[in-house]
Amino acid sequence: MPLLSVDMALLEGEEALCEVWYSQGVLESGCHNGIRYREGETLLLGCLTRNEAAEVTPLGACAPLQAATQAAYEAVFELLESRGFKAVLRFWNYFPGVNRVSHNLERYHQFNIGRQNAFLSHGRSVIDNVPAACALGSTDGGLQVAFLAARAEPVGIENPRQISAYHYPDQYGPRSPTFSRASLVNLGGRDLLFISGTASIVGHQTLHAGDVRAQTRECLHNIAAVVAEANRRTPGAGFQLGNLAYKVYIRYREDVVSVRQELIQFIGAPVSAVFLRADVCRADLLVEIEASGGHALPPLLKSGAGP
């Protein structure tokens, strides 16, 4: 079975958490080039870990993280092409030292180069209808990638408050990030929405530097805009902020109470949320929030619960 063990501290509740995705029908497991996967008639879930230290690159060539990322994504695309899955709905990416500079380049930028190289080498578009994604800094371990693919073609959703990430200017690295703000797909008559890691960015600039409460509110305004756009693109989908499952990544452990309070106050209802300690892709970002909807929800966070 595909299982990704990410070294990332939970900030509330249990010491460990296992996120499980369920699917109806007969499932089949397999392994391909280091990827463990399980597939059904409509979906394939897979995961892999690559050790940067094992990447052999010539002196002066690309950084090991870039090489590991490109190899990981190329393996994913090879698997999906062999199994007949057209599109990836969502990628989850984790690796340590996301903001650290090595080989004269920030590691998040190294990751973006490797990811885009793999898309291009497999003839996949790096703009418009690309998968939803996140990329967070874990505490330890190698490059860890999980993905959910479908035979159906999803719709990439963008946020009218933001420049699309794949059109970011050069100040954010030599290659733009390859992801959509959200991915929307209909499976068996059910609309599913996967919202990418979302931060306090308007246009392409970080807002509210140093203010975690204001950054949290800006994240949620952006998520609300994405939800509204998804509902506009698919009338009748009926996605609502209170009916999403949230994963909240927080840079500083002591900010969890403030972030949780802002989340509950903004949505105005009990929220299904998990809070994790993680570094975010820009050093001036204090919080990042991802979400998904259209599926069954885990337990709700009650107002006033937690420390």
C-alpha positions in Angstrom: 0.0 0.0 0.0 1.2 3.6 -0.6 2.2 5.2 2.6 4.2 8.4 3.1 5.7 9.0 6.6 6.4 12.7 6.8 8.5 14.1 9.6 6.3 17.1 10.5 5.1 17.8 14.1 1.4 18.0 14.8 0.6 21.1 16.8 -2.7 19.9 18.4 -4.2 16.6 19.4 -2.5 13.3 18.9 1.2 12.6 18.6 0.7 11.1 15.1 -1.9 11.2 12.5 -2.7 9.0 9.5 -4.6 10.6 6.6 -6.4 7.9 4.6 -8.2 8.2 1.3 -11.0 5.8 0.6 -12.4 4.7 -2.8 -15.3 2.4 -3.7 -14.7 -0.6 -5.9 -11.9 -3.2 -6.3 -8.4 -1.8 -5.7 -5.1 -3.1 -7.0 -1.7 -2.4 -5.5 1.6 -2.1 -7.4 5.1 -0.7 -7.4 7.0 1.1 -10.2 10.4 2.6 -10.0 10.2 3.3 -6.3 6.5 4.4 -6.4 4.1 2.5 -4.3 0.5 2.9 -5.6 -3.0 1.6 -5.4 -5.5 2.1 -8.2 -9.1 1.6 -8.9 -11.3 2.2 -11.9 -11.2 6.0 -11.7 -8.3 7.0 -9.3 -4.7 6.1 -8.6 -2.9 7.2 -5.4 0.8 6.9 -5.2 3.8 8.0 -3.2 7.6 7.9 -3.3 10.7 9.0 -1.4 14.0 9.9 -3.0 17.3 10.4 -1.2 19.1 13.5 -2.4 22.4 12.1 -1.2 22.0 9.2 -3.7 21.7 11.5 -6.7 25.0 11.5 -8.6 25.5 14.7 -10.5 28.6 15.9 -12.4 30.6 18.7 -10.8 29.0 22.0 -11.7 25.8 20.3 -12.7 22.4 20.8 -11.1 21.8 20.5 -7.3 20.9 17.0 -6.0 17.4 18.2 -5.0 16.7 19.4 -8.5 17.9 16.0 -9.9 15.9 14.1 -7.3 12.7 16.1 -8.1 13.0 15.7 -11.8 13.6 11.9 -11.4 10.7 11.6 -9.0 8.2 13.4 -11.3 9.4 11.6 -14.4 8.8 8.3 -12.6 5.3 9.5 -11.7 4.5 10.4 -15.3 5.9 7.1 -16.6 3.7 5.2 -14.2 0.5 7.2 -15.1 1.2 6.8 -18.9 1.6 3.0 -18.5 -1.6 2.7 -16.4 -3.7 4.9 -18.6 -4.4 7.8 -16.1 -4.6 11.1 -18.0 -4.2 13.7 -15.3 -2.9 14.4 -11.8 -5.4 16.0 -9.6 -3.1 16.9 -6.7 0.6 16.6 -5.7 1.9 16.8 -2.1 5.6 17.6 -1.8 7.7 17.7 1.3 11.5 18.1 1.8 13.7 19.6 4.5 15.3 23.1 4.3 12.8 24.5 1.8 14.1 28.1 2.4 17.8 27.2 2.7 20.3 28.2 0.0 22.6 25.6 -1.4 24.4 25.4 -4.7 23.8 29.2 -5.0 20.1 28.7 -5.1 17.2 28.4 -2.6 16.1 24.9 -2.3 12.5 25.7 -3.2 13.7 27.2 -6.5 15.8 24.0 -7.1 12.6 22.0 -6.6 10.7 24.1 -9.1 13.3 23.7 -11.8 13.3 19.9 -11.4 9.5 19.7 -11.4 9.1 21.8 -14.5 11.9 19.9 -16.3 9.9 16.7 -15.8 6.7 18.2 -17.0 8.4 19.5 -20.2 10.3 16.2 -20.8 6.9 14.3 -20.8 5.2 16.9 -23.1 3.0 18.2 -20.3 1.8 21.7 -20.1 3.4 23.9 -17.4 0.6 26.6 -17.6 -3.2 26.6 -17.4 -4.7 23.2 -16.6 -1.9 21.9 -14.3 -2.4 20.0 -11.0 -3.1 21.5 -7.6 0.0 21.2 -5.3 1.8 22.2 -2.2 5.5 22.2 -1.3 6.4 22.4 2.4 9.5 22.1 4.5 9.6 18.9 6.6 11.9 18.4 9.6 14.0 15.6 8.2 14.0 12.9 5.5 14.4 13.0 1.7 12.1 14.4 -1.0 8.7 12.9 -0.4 6.0 13.1 -3.1 2.4 11.9 -3.0 -0.1 12.2 -5.8 -3.7 11.5 -6.7 -4.4 10.9 -10.4 -7.6 10.3 -12.4 -8.7 9.0 -15.8 -11.1 12.0 -16.0 -9.8 15.4 -17.1 -9.9 18.0 -14.2 -10.4 21.7 -14.5 -7.7 24.0 -13.2 -9.1 26.8 -11.0 -7.3 30.1 -10.6 -7.8 32.9 -8.1 -8.8 36.3 -9.5 -7.0 38.0 -6.6 -3.7 36.4 -7.5 -1.4 36.1 -10.5 -1.3 32.4 -11.5 1.8 30.8 -9.9 3.0 29.6 -13.3 3.2 33.3 -14.4 5.2 34.6 -11.4 8.0 37.1 -12.3 11.6 36.1 -12.2 12.1 37.5 -8.7 10.6 34.2 -7.4 13.2 32.0 -9.0 14.5 31.0 -12.5 11.4 28.8 -13.1 7.8 29.5 -12.1 6.0 27.0 -9.8 4.0 24.5 -11.8 0.6 24.3 -10.1 -2.9 25.6 -10.3 -4.7 27.3 -7.3 -7.1 24.4 -7.3 -8.2 21.3 -9.3 -11.8 20.5 -9.9 -13.0 17.1 -11.2 -16.3 15.2 -11.4 -16.1 11.5 -10.5 -19.2 9.4 -10.7 -21.5 12.5 -10.6 -19.7 14.0 -7.6 -17.7 17.2 -7.8 -14.4 17.1 -5.9 -12.2 20.2 -5.2 -8.5 20.1 -4.3 -7.2 23.5 -3.2 -3.5 24.0 -3.3 -1.4 25.4 -0.5 -2.6 28.9 -0.1 -0.8 31.8 1.5 -1.0 35.6 2.2 -0.3 36.6 -1.4 -2.2 39.1 -3.5 -1.1 39.6 -7.0 2.3 38.0 -6.6 3.4 39.8 -3.4 3.4 38.6 0.2 1.2 40.8 2.4 1.2 41.4 6.2 4.9 40.5 6.9 5.3 39.5 10.5 1.6 39.4 11.3 0.4 35.8 11.5 -3.3 36.7 12.2 -3.5 39.0 9.2 -1.7 36.4 7.0 -4.2 33.8 8.1 -7.1 36.0 7.2 -5.6 36.8 3.8 -5.1 33.0 3.2 -8.8 32.5 3.9 -9.9 35.4 1.6 -7.9 33.7 -1.1 -9.5 30.3 -0.4 -12.9 31.9 -0.4 -12.1 33.4 -3.9 -11.0 30.0 -5.2 -14.2 28.4 -3.8 -16.3 31.1 -5.5 -14.5 30.5 -8.8 -15.0 26.8 -8.6 -18.7 27.3 -7.9 -18.9 29.7 -10.9 -17.2 27.2 -13.2 -19.4 24.4 -12.0 -22.9 25.7 -11.1 -24.5 23.4 -8.6 -21.3 22.2 -7.0 -22.2 24.1 -3.9 -18.8 24.2 -2.2 -18.7 26.1 1.1 -15.9 27.1 3.4 -17.5 25.2 6.3 -17.7 22.0 4.2 -14.0 21.7 3.5 -11.2 19.7 5.1 -8.2 21.9 6.0 -4.6 21.2 6.5 -2.8 24.2 8.1 1.0 24.6 8.0 2.4 27.0 10.6 6.0 28.2 10.6 6.2 28.9 14.4 4.7 26.6 16.9 3.5 29.4 19.2 1.2 30.8 16.5 -1.1 27.8 16.4 -3.7 29.4 18.8 -3.9 32.6 16.8 -4.2 30.8 13.5 -6.9 28.5 14.9 -8.9 31.4 16.3 -8.8 33.3 13.0 -9.8 30.1 11.1 -12.9 29.5 13.2 -13.9 33.2 13.3 -13.6 33.6 9.6 -15.6 30.5 8.7 -18.1 31.0 11.5 -18.7 27.3 12.0 -16.9 24.2 13.3 -14.0 23.4 11.1 -12.3 20.1 10.1 -8.6 21.0 10.4 -5.2 19.6 11.1 -2.4 21.9 12.3 1.2 21.1 11.4 4.6 22.8 12.1 6.3 23.4 8.7 8.4 25.9 6.8 6.5 27.6 4.0 7.9 28.2 0.5 8.7 31.9 1.1 10.7 32.9 4.1 8.3 35.8 4.9 5.2 33.5 4.9 4.1 32.4 8.4 1.2 30.2 7.4 -0.1 28.2 4.5 -3.5 26.5 4.2 -4.7 23.8 1.8 -8.2 22.3 1.6 -10.4 19.8 -0.2 -14.1 19.3 -0.5 -16.8 17.1 -2.0 -15.8 14.0 0.1 -16.6 12.8 3.6 -15.0 14.9 6.3 -12.9 13.9 9.4 -14.0 15.1 12.8 -14.8 18.8 13.2 -12.8 21.3 15.3 -15.1 22.8 17.9 -14.9 26.5 18.7 -12.7 27.0 21.8 -11.2 23.5 21.5 -7.5 22.9 22.0 -4.9 24.8 24.0 
